[in-house]
Amino acid sequence: MTKRKQIVALLVGVLLLAGAAGTFAWLSVTGVLVNEFGFGSVAPSVDEKLDGNVKSNVMITNNGSAPAYLRVAVDIYWQDQNGARLWDEPVAGTDYVIAWGSVSKASASNTASSWVVASDGYYYWTSPVAPMGKTDVLIKSVTEQKADRKNLVVDISTQAIQSTPGDAAAEAWGCAVKDGVLVPPHGGA
């Protein structure tokens, strides 16, 4: 091998070594970007005050990590002294008095941030509730008027669904979402 070929081979080797070292240095200095995707959660809870035979200020809180649409079922019934549900139904105005918050019937013109009772019997909060956010009062108060060895039960059951994607509420509950406002199913509530 001639002297000239040895010098060229040495220069090519030095260039390859410098390129490898430069690439290694660039990769070790450049940060690594990791995309982490987390699942949002929705966790509705009932906030209420109990004072003797009066339940008041019933609101719903989203204890989850994602904005959510909320709906509530209200079931009012009698229980015997052993906790068994009785067949006879309590009569509003006679057995108990209930004062509702601002609740309207479902219609295409419902506005955001209001309670709406729909034909399916649920009460819907029409705007997304932020994580740790609350609705307005659904029930101002419920007072038992009379009871013969039975207890009045006002059972509040909540459900929640993430507000995005918007079609989730449509698929799960049969609702529409228009400009961020939940439009519950309606037709004779």
Backbone as a printed PyTorch tensor [residue, N CA C, xyz], in Angstrom:
tensor([[[  0.8400,  -1.1520,   0.0000],
         [  0.0000,   0.0000,   0.0000],
         [  0.8960,   1.2290,   0.0000]],

        [[  0.5490,   2.1410,  -0.8370],
         [  1.3880,   3.3370,  -0.9550],
         [  1.0800,   4.2850,   0.1810]],

        [[  1.9950,   5.2010,   0.3350],
         [  1.8840,   6.1890,   1.3990],
         [  0.6030,   7.0050,   1.2180]],

        [[  0.2890,   7.3230,  -0.0130],
         [ -0.8910,   8.1290,  -0.3030],
         [ -2.1660,   7.3790,   0.0940]],

        [[ -2.2640,   6.0890,  -0.1840],
         [ -3.4290,   5.2980,   0.1620],
         [ -3.5670,   5.1640,   1.6810]],

        [[ -2.4450,   5.0750,   2.3610],
         [ -2.4780,   4.9840,   3.8190],
         [ -3.0260,   6.2710,   4.4280]],

        [[ -2.6150,   7.4110,   3.8730],
         [ -3.0830,   8.7130,   4.3890],
         [ -4.5780,   8.8590,   4.1200]],

        [[ -5.0360,   8.4650,   2.9180],
         [ -6.4580,   8.5620,   2.5830],
         [ -7.2660,   7.6450,   3.5130]],

        [[ -6.7970,   6.4110,   3.7390],
         [ -7.4830,   5.4660,   4.6190],
         [ -7.5410,   6.0150,   6.0490]],

        [[ -6.4260,   6.6380,   6.4980],
         [ -6.3830,   7.2250,   7.8290],
         [ -7.3620,   8.3890,   7.9390]],

        [[ -7.4320,   9.2460,   6.9140],
         [ -8.3650,  10.3790,   6.9190],
         [ -9.8210,   9.9020,   6.9090]],

        [[-10.1160,   8.8690,   6.1190],
         [-11.4710,   8.3220,   6.0790],
         [-11.8270,   7.7500,   7.4570]],

        [[-10.9240,   7.0680,   8.1010],
         [-11.1390,   6.5100,   9.4370],
         [-11.3900,   7.6100,  10.4650]],

        [[-10.5740,   8.6910,  10.3750],
         [-10.7440,   9.8160,  11.3110],
         [-12.1110,  10.4730,  11.0940]],

        [[-12.5120,  10.6490,   9.8180],
         [-13.8140,  11.2510,   9.5240],
         [-14.9610,  10.3740,  10.0410]],

        [[-14.8530,   9.0680,   9.8470],
         [-15.8920,   8.1670,  10.3500],
         [-15.9600,   8.2040,  11.8740]],

        [[-14.7950,   8.2310,  12.5160],
         [-14.7620,   8.2940,  13.9730],
         [-15.3300,   9.6150,  14.4750]],

        [[-14.9800,  10.7230,  13.8030],
         [-15.5070,  12.0390,  14.1970],
         [-17.0110,  12.0950,  13.9710]],

        [[-17.4950,  11.5260,  12.8760],
         [-18.9410,  11.5050,  12.6040],
         [-19.6890,  10.6980,  13.6510]],

        [[-19.1520,   9.5480,  14.0070],
         [-19.7880,   8.7110,  15.0200],
         [-19.7810,   9.4150,  16.3680]],

        [[-18.6630,  10.0290,  16.7270],
         [-18.5720,  10.7470,  18.0070],
         [-19.5320,  11.9360,  18.0130]],

        [[-19.6430,  12.6580,  16.9040],
         [-20.5540,  13.8060,  16.8220],
         [-22.0090,  13.3670,  16.9290]],

        [[-22.3320,  12.2780,  16.2650],
         [-23.6960,  11.7480,  16.3370],
         [-24.0220,  11.3150,  17.7650]],

        [[-23.0820,  10.6300,  18.4070],
         [-23.2960,  10.2090,  19.7880],
         [-23.4600,  11.4220,  20.7090]],

        [[-22.6400,  12.4340,  20.5100],
         [-22.7350,  13.6400,  21.3350],
         [-24.0790,  14.3390,  21.1090]],

        [[-24.5270,  14.4030,  19.8810],
         [-25.7980,  15.0650,  19.5730],
         [-26.9620,  14.2980,  20.2080]],

        [[-26.9440,  12.9750,  20.0890],
         [-28.0110,  12.1710,  20.6590],
         [-28.0210,  12.2340,  22.1870]],

        [[-26.8550,  12.3080,  22.8060],
         [-26.8150,  12.3370,  24.2630],
         [-27.2120,  13.7080,  24.8100]],

        [[-27.0840,  14.7760,  24.0280],
         [-27.4670,  16.1140,  24.4730],
         [-28.9430,  16.3720,  24.1890]],

        [[-29.4660,  15.8110,  23.1050],
         [-30.8550,  16.0290,  22.7240],
         [-31.7700,  15.3220,  23.7150]],

        [[-32.7730,  16.0280,  24.2140],
         [-33.7170,  15.4460,  25.1620],
         [-34.6670,  14.4840,  24.4710]],

        [[-35.2330,  13.6110,  25.2460],
         [-36.1940,  12.6570,  24.7400],
         [-37.5860,  13.1580,  25.1170]],

        [[-38.4650,  13.2180,  24.1320],
         [-39.8330,  13.6510,  24.3580],
         [-40.7160,  12.4250,  24.4870]],

        [[-41.4170,  12.3390,  25.6160],
         [-42.3030,  11.2130,  25.8540],
         [-43.7180,  11.7580,  25.9540]],

        [[-44.5930,  11.2600,  25.1040],
         [-46.0020,  11.6330,  25.1740],
         [-46.7070,  10.6600,  26.0970]],

        [[-47.2830,  11.1940,  27.1550],
         [-48.0360,  10.3560,  28.0730],
         [-49.4960,  10.7290,  27.9620]],

        [[-50.3140,   9.7440,  27.6890],
         [-51.7490,   9.9520,  27.5970],
         [-52.3940,   9.3010,  28.8140]],

        [[-53.1680,  10.0870,  29.5260],
         [-53.8590,   9.5630,  30.6960],
         [-55.3500,   9.4910,  30.4350]],

        [[-55.9930,   8.6570,  31.1700],
         [-57.4400,   8.5420,  31.0690],
         [-58.0620,   9.5050,  32.0580]],

        [[-59.0470,  10.2500,  31.5930],
         [-59.7900,  11.1110,  32.4940],
         [-60.7800,  10.2690,  33.2820]],

        [[-61.1630,  10.7610,  34.4230],
         [-62.1540,  10.0390,  35.2190],
         [-63.2830,  10.9840,  35.5890]],

        [[-64.4480,  10.4220,  35.7650],
         [-65.6010,  11.1710,  36.2550],
         [-66.1060,  10.4340,  37.4860]],

        [[-66.3830,  11.1710,  38.5260],
         [-66.8120,  10.5640,  39.7870],
         [-67.8260,  11.4820,  40.4580]],

        [[-69.1080,  11.3190,  40.1220],
         [-70.1090,  12.1990,  40.7220],
         [-70.4060,  11.8130,  42.1680]],

        [[-70.7180,  12.8040,  42.9690],
         [-71.1470,  12.5400,  44.3440],
         [-72.2530,  13.5260,  44.7120]],

        [[-73.0880,  13.1090,  45.6370],
         [-74.2080,  13.9270,  46.0850],
         [-73.7780,  14.7120,  47.3170]],

        [[-73.9850,  16.0210,  47.2710],
         [-73.7620,  16.8810,  48.4310],
         [-75.1290,  17.3150,  48.9310]],

        [[-75.3900,  17.0880,  50.2000],
         [-76.6830,  17.4460,  50.7660],
         [-76.5210,  17.7150,  52.2480]],

        [[-77.4910,  18.4100,  52.8040],
         [-77.5150,  18.6540,  54.2410],
         [-78.7020,  17.9000,  54.8220]],

        [[-78.4910,  17.2490,  55.9550],
         [-79.5530,  16.5430,  56.6560],
         [-79.7000,  17.1500,  58.0410]],

        [[-80.9180,  17.5410,  58.3680],
         [-81.2080,  18.1030,  59.6800],
         [-82.5310,  17.5110,  60.1480]],

        [[-82.4490,  16.4800,  60.9770],
         [-83.6610,  15.7990,  61.4250],
         [-84.3520,  15.1170,  60.2580]],

        [[-85.5920,  15.5110,  60.0070],
         [-86.3370,  14.9130,  58.9040],
         [-86.3560,  15.8170,  57.6740]],

        [[-85.3660,  16.7190,  57.5680],
         [-85.2880,  17.6330,  56.4230],
         [-83.9760,  17.3920,  55.6710]],

        [[-84.1210,  17.0930,  54.3990],
         [-82.9650,  17.0060,  53.4960],
         [-82.9800,  18.2910,  52.6850]],

        [[-81.8080,  18.9630,  52.5700],
         [-81.8000,  20.2470,  51.8620],
         [-80.5040,  20.4550,  51.0890]],

        [[-80.5420,  21.4640,  50.2220],
         [-79.3910,  21.8910,  49.4160],
         [-78.7120,  20.7170,  48.7010]],

        [[-79.4880,  19.9610,  47.9520],
         [-78.9630,  18.8160,  47.2200],
         [-78.2960,  19.3190,  45.9400]],

        [[-76.9890,  19.0990,  45.8350],
         [-76.1850,  19.4570,  44.6640],
         [-75.3170,  18.2650,  44.2950]],

        [[-74.7690,  18.2710,  43.0900],
         [-73.9000,  17.1920,  42.6380],
         [-72.5140,  17.7680,  42.3630]],

        [[-71.4720,  17.0460,  42.7890],
         [-70.0790,  17.4400,  42.5810],
         [-69.4120,  16.4390,  41.6460]],

        [[-68.5800,  16.9500,  40.7340],
         [-67.7640,  16.0840,  39.8770],
         [-66.4040,  15.9410,  40.5570]],

        [[-66.1790,  14.8300,  41.2320],
         [-64.9050,  14.5810,  41.9140],
         [-63.8650,  13.9560,  40.9940]],

        [[-64.1420,  13.8940,  39.7050],
         [-63.2280,  13.2800,  38.7500],
         [-62.1760,  14.2540,  38.2480]],

        [[-61.4480,  13.8210,  37.2170],
         [-60.3660,  14.6330,  36.6580],
         [-60.7010,  15.1870,  35.2780]],

        [[-61.9160,  14.9560,  34.7970],
         [-62.3270,  15.4370,  33.4780],
         [-63.6890,  16.1070,  33.5830]],

        [[-63.9440,  17.1250,  32.7500],
         [-65.2900,  17.7240,  32.7370],
         [-66.3290,  16.6690,  32.3610]],

        [[-67.5120,  16.7700,  32.9860],
         [-68.5150,  15.7260,  32.7810],
         [-69.9160,  16.3060,  32.7320]],

        [[-70.7720,  15.6360,  31.9440],
         [-72.2020,  15.8880,  32.0040],
         [-72.7580,  14.9810,  33.1110]],

        [[-73.7640,  15.4890,  33.8300],
         [-74.3310,  14.7520,  34.9550],
         [-75.8350,  14.5730,  34.7840]],

        [[-76.3320,  13.4590,  35.2980],
         [-77.7650,  13.2750,  35.3880],
         [-78.0670,  12.5740,  36.7060]],

        [[-79.3040,  12.7830,  37.1750],
         [-79.7030,  12.3090,  38.5010],
         [-81.0780,  11.6640,  38.4140]],

        [[-81.2530,  10.5720,  39.1310],
         [-82.5630,   9.9670,  39.3260],
         [-82.9590,  10.2080,  40.7810]],

        [[-84.1930,  10.6650,  40.9890],
         [-84.7030,  10.9080,  42.3330],
         [-85.8100,   9.8940,  42.5940]],

        [[-85.6200,   9.0900,  43.6270],
         [-86.5840,   8.0500,  43.9750],
         [-87.0460,   8.3030,  45.4070]],

        [[-88.3390,   8.5270,  45.5950],
         [-88.9020,   8.8080,  46.9130],
         [-89.8350,   7.6580,  47.2770]],

        [[-89.5660,   7.0360,  48.4240],
         [-90.3520,   5.8640,  48.8220],
         [-90.3550,   5.7080,  50.3390]],

        [[-91.2100,   4.7920,  50.8070],
         [-91.2820,   4.4600,  52.2280],
         [-90.4270,   3.2370,  52.5200]],

        [[-89.8640,   3.2160,  53.7410],
         [-89.1420,   2.0650,  54.2620],
         [-89.7410,   1.7140,  55.6120]],

        [[-89.7810,   0.4090,  55.9110],
         [-90.2370,   0.0440,  57.2500],
         [-89.0890,   0.2050,  58.2420]],

        [[-89.3400,  -0.1110,  59.5040],
         [-88.3380,   0.0960,  60.5500],
         [-87.1360,  -0.8270,  60.3960]],

        [[-87.2660,  -1.8950,  59.5830],
         [-86.1570,  -2.8190,  59.3400],
         [-85.3750,  -2.4750,  58.0760]],

        [[-85.7760,  -1.4110,  57.3800],
         [-85.0660,  -0.9860,  56.1780],
         [-85.6000,  -1.5600,  54.8790]],

        [[-86.7080,  -2.3050,  54.9380],
         [-87.2900,  -2.8890,  53.7170],
         [-88.1730,  -1.8460,  53.0290]],

        [[-88.1040,  -1.8160,  51.7200],
         [-88.9280,  -0.8920,  50.9440],
         [-90.3830,  -1.3550,  50.9780]],

        [[-91.2880,  -0.3860,  51.1920],
         [-92.7120,  -0.6910,  51.2490],
         [-93.3620,  -0.4360,  49.8940]],

        [[-94.5020,  -1.1130,  49.6690],
         [-95.1800,  -1.0040,  48.3840],
         [-95.9290,   0.3050,  48.2190]],

        [[-96.5230,   0.8060,  49.2880],
         [-97.2960,   2.0450,  49.1480],
         [-96.3570,   3.2290,  48.9180]],

        [[-96.7660,   4.1040,  48.0330],
         [-95.9380,   5.2440,  47.6420],
         [-96.3150,   6.4810,  48.4510]],

        [[-95.3240,   7.2600,  48.9140],
         [-95.6360,   8.5120,  49.5900],
         [-96.2200,   9.5170,  48.5940]],

        [[-97.1070,  10.3640,  49.0800],
         [-97.7920,  11.3310,  48.2270],
         [-97.2310,  12.7240,  48.5070]],

        [[-96.7470,  13.3770,  47.4380],
         [-96.2100,  14.7400,  47.5760],
         [-97.3220,  15.6700,  48.0330]],

        [[-97.0090,  16.5410,  48.9840],
         [-97.9860,  17.4870,  49.5000],
         [-98.7580,  16.9370,  50.6880]],

        [[-98.8660,  15.6160,  50.7860],
         [-99.5530,  14.9860,  51.9240],
         [-98.5370,  14.3530,  52.8690]],

        [[-97.7050,  13.4700,  52.3330],
         [-96.7090,  12.7680,  53.1490],
         [-95.3920,  13.5320,  53.2580]],

        [[-95.1040,  14.3400,  52.2670],
         [-93.8730,  15.1350,  52.2750],
         [-94.0840,  16.3810,  51.4340]],

        [[-93.2200,  17.3650,  51.7000],
         [-93.2180,  18.6060,  50.9160],
         [-91.8320,  18.7280,  50.3080]],

        [[-91.7810,  18.9600,  49.0050],
         [-90.5010,  19.1050,  48.3110],
         [-90.4500,  20.4670,  47.6370]],

        [[-89.3380,  21.1340,  47.8130],
         [-89.0900,  22.4210,  47.1460],
         [-87.9190,  22.2040,  46.1890]],

        [[-88.2050,  22.2910,  44.9050],
         [-87.1840,  22.0710,  43.8760],
         [-86.3780,  23.3430,  43.6630]],

        [[-85.1500,  23.1650,  43.1970],
         [-84.3530,  24.2920,  42.7250],
         [-84.9040,  24.7140,  41.3760]],

        [[-84.1200,  25.3680,  40.5770],
         [-84.5620,  25.7950,  39.2400],
         [-84.5160,  24.6060,  38.2870]],

        [[-85.6670,  23.9450,  38.1220],
         [-85.7930,  22.7820,  37.2380],
         [-86.8400,  23.1090,  36.1940]],

        [[-86.5060,  22.8560,  34.9210],
         [-87.4690,  23.0810,  33.8450],
         [-87.6730,  21.7850,  33.0820]],

        [[-88.7070,  21.7540,  32.2580],
         [-88.9400,  20.5880,  31.4030],
         [-88.0160,  20.6630,  30.2020]],

        [[-87.6540,  19.5110,  29.6820],
         [-86.7510,  19.4370,  28.5360],
         [-87.3950,  20.0670,  27.3080]],

        [[-86.5980,  20.8640,  26.6080],
         [-87.0270,  21.4400,  25.3310],
         [-85.7970,  21.7360,  24.5100]],

        [[-85.9930,  22.0400,  23.2630],
         [-84.8590,  22.3320,  22.3830],
         [-84.1980,  23.6570,  22.7470]],

        [[-84.8450,  24.4830,  23.5730],
         [-84.2940,  25.8020,  23.8870],
         [-83.6590,  25.8780,  25.2620]],

        [[-83.3630,  24.7270,  25.8940],
         [-82.7250,  24.7550,  27.2010],
         [-81.3820,  25.4780,  27.1360]],

        [[-81.0680,  26.1840,  28.1950],
         [-79.8080,  26.9160,  28.2460],
         [-78.7890,  26.1650,  29.0880]],

        [[-77.5490,  26.5660,  28.9780],
         [-76.4790,  25.9390,  29.7460],
         [-76.6720,  26.2320,  31.2290]],

        [[-76.0920,  25.3910,  32.0550],
         [-76.0780,  25.5520,  33.5070],
         [-77.4720,  25.6090,  34.1090]],

        [[-78.2570,  24.5900,  33.8260],
         [-79.5780,  24.4970,  34.4420],
         [-79.9630,  23.0310,  34.5790]],

        [[-80.8830,  22.7620,  35.5180],
         [-81.4390,  21.4310,  35.6740],
         [-82.6480,  21.3000,  34.7670]],

        [[-82.7290,  20.1640,  34.0810],
         [-83.8370,  19.8860,  33.1740],
         [-84.3340,  18.4770,  33.4650]],

        [[-85.6600,  18.3390,  33.6430],
         [-86.2410,  17.0100,  33.8030],
         [-86.7200,  16.5580,  32.4250]],

        [[-86.3190,  15.3400,  32.0550],
         [-86.6290,  14.8210,  30.7230],
         [-87.6850,  13.7270,  30.8080]],

        [[-88.1530,  13.3020,  29.6500],
         [-89.2050,  12.2810,  29.5840],
         [-88.7420,  10.9310,  30.1280]],

        [[-87.4280,  10.7050,  30.2170],
         [-86.9370,   9.4460,  30.7790],
         [-86.9030,   9.4630,  32.3040]],

        [[-87.3260,  10.5840,  32.9210],
         [-87.3930,  10.6810,  34.3760],
         [-86.1340,  11.1880,  35.0410]],

        [[-85.0550,  11.3360,  34.2820],
         [-83.8010,  11.8370,  34.8390],
         [-83.8030,  13.3630,  34.8590]],

        [[-83.0290,  13.9150,  35.7820],
         [-82.7610,  15.3480,  35.8490],
         [-81.3460,  15.5380,  35.3120]],

        [[-81.2250,  16.3380,  34.2530],
         [-79.9380,  16.5460,  33.5880],
         [-79.4010,  17.9330,  33.9150]],

        [[-78.0920,  18.0140,  34.2090],
         [-77.4050,  19.2950,  34.3040],
         [-76.8630,  19.5440,  32.9060]],

        [[-77.2290,  20.6700,  32.2780],
         [-77.0450,  20.8380,  30.8400],
         [-75.6790,  21.3420,  30.3950]],

        [[-74.7980,  21.6970,  31.3140],
         [-73.4570,  22.1020,  30.8990],
         [-72.4280,  21.2050,  31.5880]],

        [[-71.2430,  21.0740,  30.9960],
         [-70.2260,  20.2270,  31.6260],
         [-69.8300,  20.7920,  32.9930]],

        [[-69.6390,  19.9040,  33.9430],
         [-69.1830,  20.2930,  35.2720],
         [-67.6850,  20.0100,  35.3350]],

        [[-66.9130,  21.0440,  35.6380],
         [-65.4600,  20.9310,  35.7010],
         [-65.0440,  19.9960,  36.8420]],

        [[-63.8290,  19.4610,  36.7760],
         [-63.3420,  18.6560,  37.9000],
         [-63.4340,  19.4550,  39.1990]],

        [[-63.9790,  18.8320,  40.2200],
         [-64.2140,  19.4180,  41.5420],
         [-65.2590,  20.5300,  41.5110]],

        [[-65.9800,  20.6820,  40.3910],
         [-67.0460,  21.6750,  40.2800],
         [-68.3710,  21.1060,  40.7670]],

        [[-69.3300,  22.0100,  41.0180],
         [-70.6490,  21.6230,  41.5130],
         [-71.7360,  22.1910,  40.6200]],

        [[-72.8880,  21.5510,  40.6780],
         [-74.0850,  22.0590,  40.0220],
         [-74.7660,  23.0460,  40.9610]],

        [[-75.8080,  23.6970,  40.4710],
         [-76.6740,  24.4660,  41.3520],
         [-77.5530,  23.4860,  42.1320]],

        [[-78.3440,  24.0070,  43.0410],
         [-79.2100,  23.1850,  43.8820],
         [-80.3040,  22.5340,  43.0390]],

        [[-80.4330,  21.2180,  43.1510],
         [-81.5140,  20.4750,  42.5000],
         [-82.7510,  20.4770,  43.3970]],

        [[-82.5490,  20.1350,  44.6610],
         [-83.6510,  20.1120,  45.6270],
         [-83.2940,  21.0720,  46.7590]],

        [[-84.1420,  22.0820,  46.9460],
         [-83.9190,  23.0270,  48.0540],
         [-84.1840,  22.3460,  49.3900]],

        [[-85.3070,  21.6250,  49.4750],
         [-85.5970,  20.8960,  50.7100],
         [-86.6860,  19.8560,  50.4770]],

        [[-86.6230,  18.8040,  51.2970],
         [-87.6650,  17.7860,  51.3630],
         [-87.9440,  17.5800,  52.8470]],

        [[-89.2200,  17.7200,  53.2320],
         [-89.6160,  17.5760,  54.6220],
         [-90.7120,  16.5280,  54.7330]],

        [[-90.4960,  15.5530,  55.6140],
         [-91.5070,  14.5240,  55.8630],
         [-92.6180,  15.1390,  56.7080]],

        [[-93.8770,  14.9350,  56.2980],
         [-95.0170,  15.5070,  57.0030],
         [-95.6080,  14.5570,  58.0400]],

        [[-95.7360,  13.2990,  57.6570],
         [-96.2980,  12.3240,  58.5900],
         [-95.7250,  10.9560,  58.2780]],

        [[-95.6720,  10.1250,  59.2960],
         [-95.1890,   8.7610,  59.1010],
         [-95.7210,   7.8800,  60.2220]],

        [[-96.3560,   6.7790,  59.8580],
         [-96.8270,   5.7940,  60.8270],
         [-95.8960,   4.5960,  60.7760]],

        [[-94.9130,   4.5830,  61.6550],
         [-93.9260,   3.4970,  61.7530],
         [-93.2440,   3.1940,  60.4210]],

        [[-92.9970,   4.2150,  59.6510],
         [-92.2430,   4.0640,  58.3980],
         [-91.4090,   5.3280,  58.1910]],

        [[-90.3820,   5.1720,  57.3900],
         [-89.4430,   6.2720,  57.1410],
         [-89.5030,   6.6850,  55.6820]],

        [[-89.4810,   7.9860,  55.4530],
         [-89.4260,   8.5060,  54.0900],
         [-87.9750,   8.4610,  53.6210]],

        [[-87.7610,   7.9150,  52.4350],
         [-86.4280,   7.8490,  51.8450],
         [-86.4400,   8.6690,  50.5620]],

        [[-85.4780,   9.5770,  50.4290],
         [-85.2870,  10.3500,  49.1990],
         [-83.9250,   9.9370,  48.6720]],

        [[-83.9430,   9.0260,  47.7080],
         [-82.7200,   8.4370,  47.1660],
         [-82.2890,   9.2190,  45.9230]],

        [[-81.0740,   9.7300,  45.9450],
         [-80.5190,  10.4850,  44.8260],
         [-79.4230,   9.6300,  44.1960]],

        [[-79.6460,   9.1840,  42.9580],
         [-78.6530,   8.3720,  42.2340],
         [-78.0630,   9.2080,  41.1090]],

        [[-76.7500,   9.2550,  41.0380],
         [-76.0900,  10.0860,  40.0220],
         [-75.3770,   9.2320,  38.9860]],

        [[-75.2730,   9.8040,  37.7840],
         [-74.4840,   9.2230,  36.7060],
         [-73.7150,  10.3610,  36.0450]],

        [[-72.5520,  10.0360,  35.5080],
         [-71.7360,  11.0400,  34.8310],
         [-71.0900,  10.4200,  33.6030]],

        [[-70.8320,  11.2850,  32.6200],
         [-70.1250,  10.8630,  31.4190],
         [-69.2400,  12.0170,  30.9800]],

        [[-68.0220,  11.6920,  30.5240],
         [-67.1100,  12.7520,  30.0800],
         [-67.7820,  13.6060,  29.0200]],

        [[-67.5090,  14.9000,  29.0640],
         [-68.1610,  15.8150,  28.1240],
         [-67.5230,  15.7840,  26.7390]],

        [[-66.3310,  15.2260,  26.6160],
         [-65.7130,  15.0790,  25.3020],
         [-65.3270,  13.6170,  25.1100]],

        [[-65.5880,  13.0500,  24.0000],
         [-66.2180,  13.6320,  22.8260],
         [-67.7160,  13.8340,  23.0570]],

        [[-68.2730,  14.7980,  22.3520],
         [-69.6720,  15.1610,  22.5100],
         [-70.6420,  14.0430,  22.1830]],

        [[-70.2590,  13.1360,  21.3100],
         [-71.1790,  12.0650,  20.9410],
         [-71.2720,  10.9750,  22.0100]],

        [[-70.4350,  11.0480,  23.0520],
         [-70.5070,  10.0600,  24.1300],
         [-71.8550,  10.1340,  24.8490]],

        [[-72.3240,  11.3530,  25.1370],
         [-73.6280,  11.5210,  25.8020],
         [-74.7590,  11.0550,  24.8930]],

        [[-74.6090,  11.2810,  23.5940],
         [-75.6350,  10.8360,  22.6460],
         [-75.7190,   9.3160,  22.6240]],

        [[-74.5800,   8.6670,  22.6010],
         [-74.5650,   7.2080,  22.5490],
         [-75.0350,   6.5850,  23.8590]],

        [[-74.6200,   7.1380,  24.9850],
         [-74.9410,   6.5340,  26.2740],
         [-76.3390,   6.8910,  26.7680]],

        [[-76.7450,   8.1400,  26.5800],
         [-77.9910,   8.6170,  27.1820],
         [-79.0590,   9.0240,  26.1710]],

        [[-78.7490,   9.0360,  24.8870],
         [-79.7180,   9.4650,  23.8890],
         [-79.9110,  10.9690,  23.8440]],

        [[-78.9210,  11.7120,  24.3060],
         [-78.9760,  13.1800,  24.3260],
         [-78.2340,  13.7360,  23.1170]],

        [[-78.4630,  14.9990,  22.8570],
         [-77.6940,  15.7110,  21.8420],
         [-76.8530,  16.7570,  22.5660]],

        [[-75.7690,  17.1750,  21.9340],
         [-74.9560,  18.2680,  22.4670],
         [-74.8720,  19.3170,  21.3790]],

        [[-75.3960,  20.5280,  21.6840],
         [-75.3860,  21.6320,  20.7240],
         [-74.6510,  22.8000,  21.3280]],

        [[-73.5220,  23.1610,  20.7360],
         [-72.6810,  24.2540,  21.2200],
         [-72.3150,  24.0700,  22.6840]],

        [[-72.0060,  22.8480,  23.0830],
         [-71.5970,  22.5620,  24.4500],
         [-72.7300,  22.4010,  25.4380]],

        [[-73.9800,  22.5610,  24.9950],
         [-75.1410,  22.4400,  25.8730],
         [-75.7910,  21.0830,  25.6450]],

        [[-75.9740,  20.3490,  26.7290],
         [-76.6110,  19.0420,  26.6560],
         [-78.1150,  19.2130,  26.4660]],

        [[-78.6490,  18.5560,  25.4610],
         [-80.0930,  18.6150,  25.1920],
         [-80.6270,  17.2080,  25.4750]],

        [[-81.3060,  17.0560,  26.6450],
         [-81.8040,  15.7280,  27.0240],
         [-82.9240,  15.2500,  26.1030]],

        [[-83.1880,  13.9510,  26.1480],
         [-84.3380,  13.4450,  25.3980],
         [-85.6010,  14.0630,  25.9830]],

        [[-86.5200,  14.4200,  25.1720],
         [-87.7400,  15.0530,  25.6710],
         [-88.9600,  14.5410,  24.9350]],

        [[-90.0910,  15.0140,  25.3520],
         [-91.3420,  14.5980,  24.7290],
         [-92.3780,  14.1740,  25.7310]],

        [[-92.6460,  15.0100,  26.6840],
         [-93.7490,  14.7380,  27.5890],
         [-93.3760,  14.4150,  29.0020]],

        [[-92.2950,  14.9990,  29.4920],
         [-91.9010,  14.7350,  30.8810],
         [-92.8980,  15.3180,  31.8530]]])
